């Protein structure tokens, strides 16, 4: 009898283990992973970005965003910065690793100030727990980062030296492959993004208000000596499968209504085809994976001094529908202050935003007409950059 019971127990345990492993495998296959870069150095005091009196360590968080829920899976120390556009995080197409830039660091000669940094961290997302594999040097003010769809190249826009750094990728190993000089140190390259076919790339330059076109041939990346002009201070930029790019033009911070622009990547030559007003300071722009919508985080004056006539006590998340070359507003929701980037779920049904002042992530569902809050998550360090594996 004991032998029979033991056999039955072993069979039950084996079945339970198999079920558990299958459940974990199903979770891994279904899970929506978002990576956020969190800046512990900076705070907003009455409209002024200042160094915290007691800075926290910068971190990178791995977040489960499945079905509009939010759960921290891991947190890793690594350089991060709120300076620069929100895509200071790029995740490899297969989700194996992430690249995170740190544009600024506390000045060792004066703890009340910051200075440009050049750090690029390579983070292994498949190890348990995730870990930093390597810390590389890009250029001064290393900001927006992108990986091409074949995961063979990465680009980093260096805001403080007018360059774009090129890295070749083999597995999860990055090798520096040179820099592209675009303008002087004040030209402000902010984010570089690859076209879907990988043959070109676009680089926003908020310092001299232009978007530079790069050509890509294997590992050779060159400035095509051609620029596009979308508006005042193009900053964040994104692309989708429908060969349309969206760029946020953050303006001069004077309280005026600022804009987003559509770029037709199939036009010959590539060009800006539409620009619409969205409100004060469109910090982040992100197209839905299905290519039908673009989300915009609008500062809305929430980052200005409270006495400013342009101050509002909330930011806005806005959604616009893309119809050919037209953009039409369809939904908006109030969010917090000094809010940064966004990430869509792969099915375009959920959207995640990050707000610096509240140190908070906010998740929404979206049905094509309305935004409804599904979850919030308080972060230990203020979320400043964000990325997901692009479908």
BELVEN-V562326 format. One record per residue. N is the residue number from 1. RES is the residue in three letters. D_CENTER is the distance of its C-alpha to the mean C-alpha in Angstrom with 1 decimal. Layout:
N;RES;D_CENTER
N;RES;D_CENTER
This chain:
1;UNK;61.5
2;UNK;59.2
3;UNK;58.3
4;UNK;57.4
5;UNK;55.4
6;UNK;53.6
7;UNK;52.9
8;UNK;51.6
9;UNK;49.4
10;UNK;48.0
11;UNK;47.3
12;UNK;45.6
13;UNK;43.5
14;UNK;42.6
15;UNK;41.7
16;UNK;39.6
17;UNK;37.7
18;UNK;37.2
19;UNK;35.9
20;UNK;33.6
21;UNK;32.2
22;UNK;31.9
23;UNK;30.0
24;UNK;27.6
25;UNK;27.1
26;UNK;26.6
27;UNK;24.1
28;UNK;22.1
29;UNK;22.4
30;UNK;21.4
31;UNK;18.7
32;UNK;15.2
33;UNK;13.1
34;UNK;9.7
35;UNK;8.6
36;UNK;7.8
37;UNK;8.7
38;UNK;11.6
39;UNK;13.6
40;UNK;17.3
41;UNK;18.8
42;UNK;18.1
43;UNK;19.5
44;UNK;20.3
45;UNK;24.1
46;UNK;25.5
47;UNK;23.0
48;UNK;22.8
49;UNK;20.1
50;UNK;22.2
51;UNK;22.4
52;UNK;23.3
53;UNK;27.0
54;UNK;26.2
55;UNK;22.7
56;UNK;21.2
57;UNK;19.8
58;UNK;16.1
59;UNK;14.8
60;UNK;12.3
61;UNK;12.9
62;UNK;13.2
63;UNK;13.6
64;UNK;15.9
65;UNK;14.9
66;UNK;18.0
67;UNK;19.7
68;UNK;17.8
69;UNK;18.9
70;UNK;17.1
71;UNK;18.3
72;UNK;17.3
73;UNK;18.4
74;UNK;18.0
75;UNK;17.0
76;UNK;17.3
77;UNK;18.0
78;UNK;15.8
79;UNK;15.0
80;UNK;12.0
81;UNK;11.8
82;UNK;11.1
83;UNK;12.4
84;UNK;10.3
85;UNK;7.5
86;UNK;4.3
87;UNK;2.7
88;UNK;5.5
89;UNK;5.2
90;UNK;6.9
91;UNK;9.4
92;UNK;12.8
93;UNK;14.2
94;UNK;16.8
95;UNK;14.6
96;UNK;16.8
97;UNK;14.6
98;UNK;11.2
99;UNK;10.7
100;UNK;9.6
101;UNK;10.7
102;UNK;12.8
103;UNK;13.7
104;UNK;16.5
105;UNK;19.2
106;UNK;22.3
107;UNK;25.1
108;UNK;27.8
109;UNK;30.5
110;UNK;29.4
111;UNK;27.5
112;UNK;27.0
113;UNK;24.8
114;UNK;21.8
115;UNK;21.7
116;UNK;19.4
117;UNK;18.3
118;UNK;17.6
119;UNK;16.3
120;UNK;14.4
121;UNK;14.7
122;UNK;15.3
123;UNK;15.2
124;UNK;17.6
125;UNK;16.4
126;UNK;19.9
127;UNK;22.0
128;UNK;23.3
129;UNK;22.0
130;UNK;18.8
131;UNK;19.5
132;UNK;18.5
133;UNK;20.3
134;UNK;20.1
135;UNK;19.0
136;UNK;19.2
137;UNK;19.6
138;UNK;17.6
139;UNK;18.6
140;UNK;19.0
141;UNK;16.0
142;UNK;13.6
143;UNK;10.2
144;UNK;7.8
145;UNK;8.4
146;UNK;9.3
147;UNK;12.0
148;UNK;14.7
149;UNK;16.0
150;UNK;19.0
151;UNK;17.2
152;UNK;19.5
153;UNK;17.5
154;UNK;14.4
155;UNK;13.7
156;UNK;12.6
157;UNK;13.2
158;UNK;15.6
159;UNK;15.9
160;UNK;19.2
161;UNK;21.2
162;UNK;20.5
163;UNK;19.5
164;UNK;17.2
165;UNK;17.7
166;UNK;18.4
167;UNK;18.6
168;UNK;20.5
169;UNK;19.8
170;UNK;22.6
171;UNK;21.8
172;UNK;19.4
173;UNK;21.1
174;UNK;19.7
175;UNK;22.2
176;UNK;21.8
177;UNK;23.1
178;UNK;23.4
179;UNK;21.9
180;UNK;22.0
181;UNK;23.5
182;UNK;22.3
183;UNK;23.9
184;UNK;25.1
185;UNK;23.2
186;UNK;22.7
187;UNK;21.1
188;UNK;17.6
189;UNK;15.5
190;UNK;12.0
191;UNK;9.9
192;UNK;11.7
193;UNK;11.3
194;UNK;14.1
195;UNK;16.4
196;UNK;17.1
197;UNK;20.4
198;UNK;19.0
199;UNK;21.8
200;UNK;19.9
201;UNK;16.7
202;UNK;15.7
203;UNK;14.8
204;UNK;14.4
205;UNK;16.9
206;UNK;16.9
207;UNK;20.0
208;UNK;22.3
209;UNK;20.7
210;UNK;20.4
211;UNK;18.3
212;UNK;19.7
213;UNK;20.5
214;UNK;20.6
215;UNK;22.8
216;UNK;22.2
217;UNK;25.4
218;UNK;25.0
219;UNK;23.7
220;UNK;24.9
221;UNK;22.3
222;UNK;23.9
223;UNK;23.5
224;UNK;25.4
225;UNK;26.7
226;UNK;25.6
227;UNK;23.3
228;UNK;22.2
229;UNK;22.5
230;UNK;20.6
231;UNK;21.1
232;UNK;21.0
233;UNK;18.0
234;UNK;15.5
235;UNK;12.1
236;UNK;8.9
237;UNK;9.8
238;UNK;9.5
239;UNK;12.4
240;UNK;14.3
241;UNK;17.5
242;UNK;19.7
243;UNK;19.1
244;UNK;17.9
245;UNK;15.1
246;UNK;13.8
247;UNK;13.3
248;UNK;13.2
249;UNK;16.2
250;UNK;16.1
251;UNK;19.8
252;UNK;22.0
253;UNK;21.5
254;UNK;25.1
255;UNK;24.8
256;UNK;25.0
257;UNK;23.1
258;UNK;20.2
259;UNK;19.0
260;UNK;16.7
261;UNK;18.2
262;UNK;18.6
263;UNK;19.2
264;UNK;21.6
265;UNK;20.9
266;UNK;24.3
267;UNK;26.3
268;UNK;28.5
269;UNK;27.5
270;UNK;23.8
271;UNK;23.6
272;UNK;22.3
273;UNK;24.1
274;UNK;23.2
275;UNK;21.9
276;UNK;22.0
277;UNK;22.0
278;UNK;19.6
279;UNK;20.4
280;UNK;19.7
281;UNK;16.4
282;UNK;13.7
283;UNK;10.8
284;UNK;8.0
285;UNK;9.1
286;UNK;8.5
287;UNK;11.6
288;UNK;13.3
289;UNK;14.2
290;UNK;17.8
291;UNK;17.2
292;UNK;19.1
293;UNK;16.8
294;UNK;14.0
295;UNK;12.5
296;UNK;12.2
297;UNK;11.9
298;UNK;15.0
299;UNK;16.1
300;UNK;19.7
301;UNK;21.3
302;UNK;20.2
303;UNK;19.4
304;UNK;22.9
305;UNK;26.1
306;UNK;28.0
307;UNK;30.9
308;UNK;29.0
309;UNK;30.2
310;UNK;26.6
311;UNK;25.4
312;UNK;24.5
313;UNK;24.1
314;UNK;21.0
315;UNK;17.9
316;UNK;17.4
317;UNK;15.2
318;UNK;16.6
319;UNK;17.0
320;UNK;18.7
321;UNK;20.5
322;UNK;20.6
323;UNK;24.2
324;UNK;24.8
325;UNK;24.0
326;UNK;24.3
327;UNK;21.9
328;UNK;23.4
329;UNK;22.2
330;UNK;22.7
331;UNK;21.4
332;UNK;20.0
333;UNK;19.9
334;UNK;20.1
335;UNK;17.5
336;UNK;17.7
337;UNK;17.5
338;UNK;15.0
339;UNK;12.2
340;UNK;8.6
341;UNK;5.7
342;UNK;6.7
343;UNK;7.4
344;UNK;10.8
345;UNK;13.5
346;UNK;14.9
347;UNK;17.9
348;UNK;16.2
349;UNK;18.3
350;UNK;15.8
351;UNK;12.8
352;UNK;11.0
353;UNK;10.3
354;UNK;10.2
355;UNK;12.9
356;UNK;13.9
357;UNK;17.7
358;UNK;18.3
359;UNK;16.2
360;UNK;15.4
361;UNK;13.4
362;UNK;15.0
363;UNK;15.3
364;UNK;17.1
365;UNK;19.1
366;UNK;19.5
367;UNK;22.7
368;UNK;22.5
369;UNK;24.2
370;UNK;23.2
371;UNK;20.4
372;UNK;21.8
373;UNK;20.4
374;UNK;20.7
375;UNK;19.6
376;UNK;18.4
377;UNK;17.7
378;UNK;18.6
379;UNK;16.8
380;UNK;18.9
381;UNK;16.4
382;UNK;14.2
383;UNK;10.6
384;UNK;8.5
385;UNK;5.0
386;UNK;3.6
387;UNK;4.3
388;UNK;7.8
389;UNK;10.7
390;UNK;11.2
391;UNK;14.8
